């Protein structure tokens, strides 16, 4: 059952009006990159959207885009590392938009560089935003969804949640932690017979603004490990997953390869990535001094796209196959039965 169908069933019609309320979604980290693409995709699906992020310029920009798409939108300045601020944002969302149906935990930050060059403060900040931000968002969502026994929480994961790469130890550790936390919580909800749904969408390398503002200790400019996809690929996958009952969704061939490879050949991947993922995360251009957003937001409206539009892919065929897997399996089964019938003639 989709979110829209669920709302139609549980919200009474008013005075014979055939219309029900619009569903409400919250997107953390929604002012840029994947979060921004997700907020736009949800608005196109008929949601009103609250966006939580630190940068006020980006919040103003995404609210304009969502309102242009016909959604009611809120931009709430929030540091997801602050649990009280996240709770206050959830309260404001329900007060101004209505009950939250979907909560997307996307906010992240990172540091590119060797672990030995990082400070404890830098590592702690990445963990507080990228991992604890998910915990805080999930807590705020569950406080509202559990009493209603309805709602979906989408954790934005990564191929790096299963297969770590060098030069991103803090980020990889946080993404691994999200999977462990979510699996534990999912079992608790199942034990309680709860209808609140948890899903994780694992993403490949994406063309987002993080490569303009993430703190880097590298000698060259950073880039995502190819192949690179446009953020709309992620936004479409996340907004679709919000209305399904999937446990996990894997987006992109490279995500499948990383996860399956880790399960089959983890030692070989250690050595392989030590060779190819080192230089593969650098463009070859010298690093330049620039502001980063680790502790404070960078001024300006970043939009959804990063600097790699000329190399980024607009679609992920493997996600299309995963999205329609039931129909594909049914078609293959039917074709097999027809073939067997023909052979018996």
N, C-alpha and C positions, 0 to 999 in steps of 0.2 A: 504494500500500500504506500502511495506517495505521501509526502508531507501535505500537499494540497487536499488530497482525499481524506487524510486523517483529520485535518481541520474541519472540513465540510461535515464530517460525521459527529464531531464533538462540540461544535459551536452552533447554538440554536439560531435559526433565522429570526430576524426582527420584522414584525408587522408584515409578514408575507413576502419580504424582500428576498429575491432569489440569490442575492449576492451574500457571500460570507466575508469575514475579515481577511485581509491579506496576511500571509505568513510573514514572520519576522526572523531575520538572521542577524547574527553578530559576527564580524570578521576582525580578528586581531591582526595587527600588522597590515591593515587594509589600505593604507595610503600609498603603497608602492608595490611594484613587482607582482608576485603571485597573489598577494592579498588584494591588490587593486583589481587585477583581472578577475578574481573570484567574486568580489563585491559587484562588479559590473555584470558578471554572468548570472548571479543570483537576482539582481534587479531585472534582468531580461526574463527570468523565469517567474516574475511576479512577486518577488519579496520586497518588503521594506527592510532597509539595511542600516545597522549601526556599525560604524567603523571606529576601531580603537587603534590609536597610534600616537607617537610622541610629536611628530612634526606638524605644526598647525597649517603650514602652507600646503602640504600634501593632503591634509584632511579637508581643507576648503576646496581643493581641486577635485577630489573624489566625490564629495557631496554634490558639487555642480554636475558631474557626470551622471550620478545616480538619479538626481532629480530630473535631468534631461531625458533619462530613460523611463520616467514616469513613476519612480519610487519615492516614498518618503524616506529621508535619509538623515542620519545624525553623524556628526564627526566629533568624537569625544577624546580629547587629549588624555592619553593614558600610557603609563609605563607599566607593562605587564609584569615586571619584576616586583611590583608593589601590589600585594594581594588586596589591600584595602581599596586601592584605586580601581582595581578590576571589579570588585564587588560594587563600588559606587557607580561604575559605568553600567553594570547590569541593572541596577535599580533604576537608573535614569532611562535606560532603553525600554524597560517594561512600563515605566510611567508615561513615556512620550510616544512609544510606538505600539506597545502591547506585549502579550506573552511571547517569550523567545521560543521559537520552534527549532532553529538550527544555530549552533555555535561552532564557528570555525577557528581553531587555534593555529594561526600561521606566523605570528610575530617571531622574528629571529634576529640574531646578530652573530658575528663570527670574528675570528682573527686568523688571517693567513700567515703561516710561519711555522718554524720548528718549535716543538714543545719546549726545548731547552732555552729558547729565546723569549718565551712568554713569561709575564709576571703572574703571580697568584691572583692579583686584582683583575687582570685581563681574563684569565681563565674563569674566575668566579662570575664575572659579568656575563660572559657568553652563556654559562650554565644558568644563571638567574633569569635571563630573558628567554633563551631557546628551550630550556627544559622546565624551569619553575614557572615560566609564563604559561605553559600548557597546563600545569597543575592548577595554577590559580584560575585560569579560564574555565577549566573543567569543574572546579569547585563551585564557581559562581553559576555555571549553567545547571549543575545538578541540584543546587538549592532550589531552583525553580522548576526543573523538569521532573524531579522525582515525586513531588506532591501531586503533580498533574499526571504522572505515569505516561509521559509522552515527550518526544523530542529526540534530536540527533546531535551528537557531538562529533565533529570531524577533526581529527588530528592530522596536520600536514607533516608527513614523514618524508623520507628520502631513501634513495638507494643506499646512501651512506648510513642508514639506520641498521643495515645488515652487513655491509661491506665497507669498512673504514678505508680511508686513503691517507697518505702522508700530508703534512702541512695543514691539516684541519682537525687536530686532535680534540679541541674543545667542542667544536660543532658536532663531530662524529659521536663523541661521548654523549652529548645532549640528545641527539636523535636516537641513539641506542636506548637511552633512558626512557624516552617517550614510549617506545614499543613495550618495554618491560612494565612501565607504569600502567599503560592502557590495557595490556593483557591481564594484569592483576585486577584492575577495576572491572573489566568486562566479566570476569568470573564471579565477582561479588554481585554484579547486577543480575547475572543469570541465576545465582543462588537465591536472590530475592524475588525472582519472577518478574523483574522490571521490564517494561516496554521501552525504556530509554535505550537508544542504540548508539554504540560506539563504532566508528570506522576510522581507518588510517589510510591515507592516500600517499603512496610513495612516489616521489618525483625524480626525474633525471636532471641533468644540467640545464639551466634555464638562463635566458637572456634578460636579466633583471638589473635594476640599478645598484644592487649590492656590490657589484664590481667597480663602481665609482666611489663607494663610500665605506666599504668594510675596511677596518684597520688591517694593514698589511705590513709584515716584517720582511717581505721578500724583496730581492734586488730588482725584480722586473714586475711589470703590471700583471695583475692576476686575471684569470679567465676561468669559466666553468670547464670541466673536463668534457670534451666533445663525445658524442654529438650534442649540440645545443638546440634547445627548443624554445619557441616563443612562450611568454607567460600565459597567453590565452589557452594554450594546450592544458596547462595546469588548472586554470580557472574553470574551464569546461569540465574537466575530470572531477574536480572538487564539488562543483555545484551539482553535477550528476550524482555523485556518491552520496550527497546529502539527502537524496530522495530514494535511495536504495537500502537494502539490508545486507550489504556486503561487509565482511569482516575486514578485509584489506583490498585495496585497489593498487595495481602496479601500472605505472604510466611510462611507456617508452621501452624500446628493445634493450637499451643499455641498463635500465633498471632491472628487467628480468635477468639479464646476463649476470649482473653483479650479485643478485640475490641467489640465483641458482649456482653460480660459480663458488660462492662462499660455502654453500652447503656441500658441494662435491669436492672442491680443490682449494681449501682455504690456505694451505701452506704455499702452494704454487702461486696463488694470487698475492700473497705477501711479497714474494720476490718480484713478480711481474709488475705490481703497482709501484714498488720501490724504484723500478726503472722508468716506467712510462708516465706515471701520475705525478712525478716530480716536475719535469719540464712541461708536462701537459697542462699544468695549472698556471703557466706563465706565458705571456704573449711574445716574449723576446724583446719587447720595448722596455727601456729603462724605467724604473719606478719614479714617480714625481711626488713632491710634497702636496698633500691635499687634506682637507678636513675629513674626519671619519665620524661615524655615528655610534661608536661603542658606548659612550657615556652621555652624549648629548646629540639631539637630532641635527642633521645638516639642513641649513636654510634652503628654501626653494621647494617647488613642487616637482618631485622626481618622475611622476608618471609610472607606467608599468614596465616600460622597456629599458634595457640597458644598452651598452655600446656595440652589440653584436648582431644588429638587425640583418646585416649582409650575410651572416652565416647561420642564422637561426631557422629551424624548420617549423612550418606552420601547423603541422599535424603529426600524430603518432599512430601509425597503422596498427601497432599491437594493442593500443587502447581501444581502437574500434573493434578489434577481434574480441577483446575481453568484455567490452560493453555488450556485444551481441552474441556472447558465447552460447547461450541457451538456444537461440535460433539457429546458430551455425551447427551445433551438435545435433539438433533435431533434424536439420536438413541433411547432414551427413548420414544420420541413422536412416532416414527415409530413402536416401539414395542407395544405401547399402541393401535395404530390404528390396527395393525395386530391382537392383542388380541381381540379387539372389533369386528373385522370382523369374527374371529373364533367363538366368542360367538353367533353371529347372525345366524350362519349356523344351 
